[in-house]
Amino acid sequence: MKAQFSHRNSKWCCFLRVLNTMVSWDISFQINAENSLTEPHVAHVITEALSAESALFVGNSMVIRDADMYGHNCKTHAHSIAHMMLDSELPYLGIRVAGNRGASGIDGLLSTAIGFAVGGNKQVLCLVGDVSMLHDTNGLAILTQRVSRKPMRILVINNHGGAIFSLLPIADKTDPRILDQYFYTSHRISIHKLCAAHSVRHLRVKTKVELQEALLKFEHEKTDCVIEVESGIGANSTFHSTLSKSAQQAADHALSILSRLSVQVSISDGFISLQDP
Ligand SMILES: Cc1ncc(C[n+]2csc(CCOP(=O)(O)OP(=O)(O)O)c2C)c(N)n1
């Protein structure tokens, strides 16, 4: 997507972009500083696994939210605040991105991604949660059918349940056993064995380096594959809360600097307003 602003050079617009970038620098720092392979890290680096020949399909639940919050355009990163203020257009890669919206169902996501790969004639990278994948294991059967299309990489974030519910206020107020059974629908299904049953290549990754190597390996080998990212609901929830606190602090800090400049900044009810004095 490419956006243009009619008032793109106005002072408040530049300031908002600086604020946005300072927060995104903080998020990048936190994600890179964390040694373990986190779900926000996957969203953060996924663009590095894409080329002009690729397209991205993003599943529902946390993967699309993480891609929205923590994804970044690695090829056109601003190098300085001055550069950012002068740069009048939003950076973009020109990669096609698709997802299933409507009722935001987690059903049929693999099958849709395969249809997207056939229709668009691109190497699709599909990002999906484990429960979503289990809702559509028939997608694996479609994957092995002989339809003419380019190879697909399916990246499954396996936190062994629906992690999105751990980020809702109900998670703090509910008995863990009830949460596990009825909200997270935690499971021990082997994605490796499911893939084997469908003769789909599978690789499980636990570290940042293993993820990078797996993405490169299957891109070069040009074969369909499932890359399973090992994660956990508790660790994911903790890291999301660390990130959001740190982003909040970075925003406060950036605002305190910006407000000392020639524009007046005021915040009320969570809204930021910038006015020429
Ligand atoms: C067809 C359908 N059934 C149930 C839901 C409710 N729902 C929303 S997110 C979610 C859990 C998804 O889990 P997963 O795909 O593993 O992603 P995560 O939450 O871990 O990111 C469920 C069951 C839904 N959106 N659509």
The ligand as an SDF file (V2000), in Angstrom:
LIG
                    3D

 26 27  0  0  0  0  0  0  0  0999 V2000
  -14.2930  -20.3710   12.6030 C   0  0  0  0  0  0  0  0  0  0  0  0
  -13.8760  -19.6830   13.8720 C   0  0  0  0  0  0  0  0  0  0  0  0
  -13.9760  -20.3470   15.0410 N   0  0  0  0  0  0  0  0  0  0  0  0
  -13.5890  -19.7380   16.1980 C   0  0  0  0  0  0  0  0  0  0  0  0
  -13.1140  -18.4540   16.1710 C   0  0  0  0  0  0  0  0  0  0  0  0
  -12.7250  -17.7680   17.4800 C   0  0  0  0  0  0  0  0  0  0  0  0
  -11.2710  -17.6120   17.5360 N   0  0  0  0  0  0  0  0  0  0  0  0
  -10.6680  -16.4160   17.2620 C   0  0  0  0  0  0  0  0  0  0  0  0
   -9.0350  -16.4580   17.4280 S   0  0  0  0  0  0  0  0  0  0  0  0
   -9.0660  -18.0740   17.9110 C   0  0  0  0  0  0  0  0  0  0  0  0
   -7.7810  -18.7970   18.2940 C   0  0  0  0  0  0  0  0  0  0  0  0
   -6.8380  -18.8870   17.1580 C   0  0  0  0  0  0  0  0  0  0  0  0
   -5.6840  -19.5560   17.5780 O   0  0  0  0  0  0  0  0  0  0  0  0
   -4.3860  -19.6140   16.6760 P   0  0  0  0  0  0  0  0  0  0  0  0
   -4.7280  -19.7680   15.2480 O   0  0  0  0  0  0  0  0  0  0  0  0
   -3.4650  -20.6410   17.2380 O   0  0  0  0  0  0  0  0  0  0  0  0
   -3.7560  -18.1610   16.8030 O   0  0  0  0  0  0  0  0  0  0  0  0
   -3.2000  -17.3970   18.1110 P   0  0  0  0  0  0  0  0  0  0  0  0
   -4.4090  -16.9150   18.8710 O   0  0  0  0  0  0  0  0  0  0  0  0
   -2.3590  -18.3230   18.8820 O   0  0  0  0  0  0  0  0  0  0  0  0
   -2.4550  -16.2620   17.5210 O   0  0  0  0  0  0  0  0  0  0  0  0
  -10.3730  -18.5820   17.9240 C   0  0  0  0  0  0  0  0  0  0  0  0
  -10.7510  -19.9710   18.2860 C   0  0  0  0  0  0  0  0  0  0  0  0
  -13.0240  -17.8010   14.9110 C   0  0  0  0  0  0  0  0  0  0  0  0
  -12.5310  -16.5670   14.7990 N   0  0  0  0  0  0  0  0  0  0  0  0
  -13.4090  -18.4320   13.7780 N   0  0  0  0  0  0  0  0  0  0  0  0
  1  2  1  0
  2  3  1  0
  2 26  2  0
  3  4  2  0
  4  5  1  0
  5  6  1  0
  5 24  2  0
  6  7  1  0
  7  8  2  0
  7 22  1  0
  8  9  1  0
  9 10  1  0
 10 11  1  0
 10 22  2  0
 11 12  1  0
 12 13  1  0
 13 14  1  0
 14 15  2  0
 14 16  1  0
 14 17  1  0
 17 18  1  0
 18 19  2  0
 18 20  1  0
 18 21  1  0
 22 23  1  0
 24 25  1  0
 24 26  1  0
M  CHG  1   7   1
M  END
$$$$
